[in-house]
Amino acid sequence: MALAGGFAGLKGASTLIQPSQADTTPETFEVTKTEEEWKKILTPEQFQVLRKHGTERPGSSPLDANDAAGTYVCAGCALALYSSDTKFHSGTGWPSFWKPLENAIATAQDDTYSMMRTEVHCRRCGGHLGHVFNDGPKPTGLRYCMNGVALKFVPKGAA
């Protein structure tokens, strides 16, 4: 499926920057919806990041500064992705984690913008979450750099 390269006409696009991927191969996921169905359940910003591989501007997500105990879930399908126990302040302006929950994410090679990166997406709905880098803290040494708009926070003890 070809992805749009710009943000013309997108309401609220001020918190987003260019998509991180120009094209992707269609895949079938456990949660699969049409573009119109996704647009009905996601905000314009969530749609641009999760479905069009966009990236929110650094520092624009309140989840970056969130230190509460709980779980970060996919904003598209509510799959639990990260525990607050693995969150750390990376100084990048995006919520960062050193490890995902078991069977939560999948990765793909992303060679856009003349860089070789590893894209992270929700394994259940395929939503683009961010990228993983090898400059994180112990014990993994990884930094899962996530778009806050692609996540929802569920406080510990909430249903």
Secondary structure, 3 states (H helix, E strand, C coil): CECCCCCCCCCCHHHEECCCCCECCCCCCCCCCCHHHHHHHCCHHHHHHHHCCCEECCCCCHHHHCCCCEEEEECCCCCEEEEHHHEECCCCCCCEECCCCCCCEEEEEECHHHCCEEEEEECCCCCEEEEEECCCCCCCCCEEEECHHHEEEEECCCC
